[in-house]
Amino acid sequence: MFAVALLQAESWIGEKQKKLEAEMSKGEVSNMDDKMKKLRKHQAFQAELTAHDGHIQNIRDKGE
């Protein structure tokens, strides 16, 4: 059970990391609309991290 949960968490984190790296490679944003889009993406990502926090903590606890 722990191994499955760990693999799922690693997969989720890997997907998010790839998306962030792709966004960073696009370079500097200069207009306000693009900045607002990036802000909304960041806020959505933060909300998703918060939503998964309990799941991630459970995996940590099982690993210890």
N, C-alpha and C positions, 0 to 999 in steps of 0.2 A: 504494500500500500504506500509506504514511504517513497519507494523508488518511482512509482507511477506519479505521485504528487510532485516529486522533485522534477521529473522529466517534463511534466505539464508546465510547471512554473518556469523552468529554463527555456522551454519553447516560447512561452508568452513573452518573457524578457527578451529573448533573441529577436522576436518579431518587432517588438517596440524599438529595440536598439537599431535594427536595420532601417526602420522608418525615420528615426532621428538622424542617423548618418546620411540618409538620402536628402533630408531637409537641409542639413548643414552643408552639403556639397553644392547646393543651389546658390550659395553665396549670400551677400548682404542684401537686405530688402530696403528699398528706398521710399516706396509710396505707402501712405497710411492704410489703404485697403489691405495690402499684403501683410503689413505689420499686425493689423487686427486679426487677420486669418491665422497668423502664427500664434498670436496671443490666445485665440480660441482653441487652437490645437493643443497648446501647452496646458491650458486650463482643463481640457478634456482628458489629457494624459494624467494630470495630477489627480483628477477625480477617479480615473480608472485605477491608479496606484492605491488611492485611499480605499476604494472598493475591494481591492485584492489584499489589503494589508492583513486582515485576519487569516486568510488562506496562507499567505507567505509566513506569517508568524507561526501557524500550526506546523508548517513544514520545518521551520527552524527548530521548534520545540521537539519534534520527533527525531530530528537529526542529532540532538544533544543527548 
